[in-house]
Amino acid sequence: MTNNKLVAGNANTYSQSEKVRADYTAHLKEGEYLYCLLDFTFQFLGHSRGKPVDASSLDITKYTFDTTESPIKDIQWLLTHLYYLCLKHLPTLTKAWWIDCKSRQTVVNVESWTERFVRKPPSRSLQFLPLH
């Protein structure tokens, strides 16, 4: 009997967690917050200019504040990591941004850069991110 209550309790917690996640995602979509973040990210990382940053030296799966040789490199690492997290936790919204992006150059650059650095992170990182 106790096991049944435990399982039922976990199922209820899971459904509440999914509801919170769905509400959070809907809020992000409604406010277009992710669109603004990704627009800024790829403008800062050079995709909009056709010169995306080389992320081969960055471990995109994690971020540690203020451990790079320059503030610019630190921001590049942070934005690259945030993009990785967007793909991992908000794949539908991230894909919607990519589809809605009005700059063909940005789309092409983000696509090839993602293939190179996000889908196949540097070998020191054992995690691989499947794109949905």
C-alpha positions as CSV (number, residue, x, y, z in Angstrom):
1,M,0.0,0.0,0.0
2,T,2.8,2.4,0.8
3,N,4.5,1.7,-2.5
4,N,1.2,2.6,-4.3
5,K,1.1,5.9,-2.6
6,L,4.7,6.6,-3.4
7,V,4.2,5.8,-7.1
8,A,1.0,7.9,-7.2
9,G,2.9,10.8,-5.5
10,N,5.7,10.6,-8.0
11,A,3.3,10.6,-10.9
12,N,1.5,13.7,-9.5
13,T,4.8,15.5,-9.0
14,Y,5.9,14.6,-12.5
15,S,2.7,16.0,-14.0
16,Q,3.0,19.2,-12.0
17,S,6.6,19.5,-13.1
18,E,5.5,19.1,-16.7
19,K,2.8,21.7,-16.3
20,V,5.3,24.2,-14.8
21,R,7.7,23.5,-17.7
22,A,4.8,23.9,-20.3
23,D,3.7,27.2,-18.6
24,Y,7.3,28.5,-18.5
25,T,7.8,27.6,-22.2
26,A,4.5,29.3,-23.1
27,H,5.7,32.4,-21.2
28,L,9.0,32.5,-23.0
29,K,7.2,32.1,-26.4
30,E,4.6,34.8,-25.6
31,G,7.2,37.3,-24.5
32,E,9.6,36.4,-27.4
33,Y,12.4,36.3,-24.9
34,L,14.2,33.4,-26.5
35,Y,14.0,35.2,-29.9
36,C,15.7,38.3,-28.4
37,L,18.3,36.2,-26.7
38,L,19.1,34.2,-29.9
39,D,19.1,37.3,-32.1
40,F,21.6,38.9,-29.7
41,T,23.7,35.7,-29.4
42,F,24.3,35.3,-33.1
43,Q,24.9,39.0,-33.7
44,F,27.5,39.0,-30.9
45,L,29.0,35.7,-32.0
46,G,29.4,37.0,-35.6
47,H,26.9,34.8,-37.4
48,S,25.0,37.8,-38.7
49,R,28.2,39.2,-40.2
50,G,29.2,35.9,-41.8
51,K,32.2,35.4,-39.4
52,P,31.0,33.2,-36.6
53,V,33.4,32.7,-33.7
54,D,35.5,29.6,-33.5
55,A,34.1,27.6,-30.6
56,S,36.5,24.7,-30.8
57,S,38.3,25.7,-27.6
58,L,35.1,26.1,-25.6
59,D,33.4,23.4,-23.7
60,I,29.8,24.3,-24.6
61,T,28.3,21.8,-22.2
62,K,29.3,23.8,-19.1
63,Y,30.3,27.4,-18.3
64,T,32.5,28.7,-15.6
65,F,32.4,32.4,-14.9
66,D,35.5,34.6,-15.5
67,T,38.0,31.8,-16.3
68,T,39.0,32.9,-19.8
69,E,41.8,35.3,-20.8
70,S,39.4,38.1,-21.8
71,P,35.9,39.4,-21.1
72,I,35.0,39.0,-24.8
73,K,36.0,35.3,-24.8
74,D,34.0,34.9,-21.5
75,I,30.9,36.3,-23.1
76,Q,31.4,34.2,-26.2
77,W,31.6,31.1,-24.0
78,L,28.5,32.1,-22.0
79,L,26.4,32.7,-25.1
80,T,27.6,29.5,-26.7
81,H,26.6,27.6,-23.6
82,L,23.2,29.3,-23.4
83,Y,22.6,28.3,-27.0
84,Y,23.5,24.7,-26.1
85,L,21.0,24.9,-23.2
86,C,18.3,26.3,-25.5
87,L,18.7,23.4,-27.9
88,K,18.7,20.9,-25.0
89,H,15.8,22.3,-23.0
90,L,13.8,24.4,-25.4
91,P,14.3,22.6,-28.8
92,T,10.9,23.6,-30.2
93,L,11.3,27.3,-29.4
94,T,14.8,27.3,-30.7
95,K,13.8,25.6,-33.9
96,A,10.9,28.1,-34.3
97,W,13.5,31.0,-34.0
98,W,15.6,29.4,-36.7
99,I,12.7,28.9,-39.0
100,D,11.4,32.5,-38.5
101,C,14.9,34.1,-38.8
102,K,14.7,36.6,-41.6
103,S,18.5,36.6,-42.4
104,R,19.4,33.8,-44.7
105,Q,23.1,34.4,-44.0
106,T,22.5,34.0,-40.3
107,V,20.5,30.8,-40.8
108,V,23.2,29.2,-43.0
109,N,25.9,30.2,-40.6
110,V,24.1,29.0,-37.5
111,E,23.3,25.7,-39.2
112,S,26.9,24.9,-40.1
113,W,28.2,26.3,-36.8
114,T,25.7,24.1,-34.9
115,E,26.7,21.0,-36.8
116,R,30.4,21.7,-36.1
117,F,30.4,22.8,-32.5
118,V,27.1,21.9,-30.9
119,R,26.0,18.6,-32.4
120,K,29.6,17.3,-32.2
121,P,31.2,19.1,-29.2
122,P,35.0,18.9,-28.8
123,S,36.3,15.4,-27.9
124,R,37.0,16.4,-24.3
125,S,33.2,16.6,-23.8
126,L,31.6,13.2,-23.7
127,Q,28.0,14.6,-24.1
128,F,26.5,14.8,-27.6
129,L,23.4,16.8,-28.2
130,P,20.8,15.3,-30.6
131,L,19.0,18.0,-32.5
132,H,15.2,17.5,-32.8
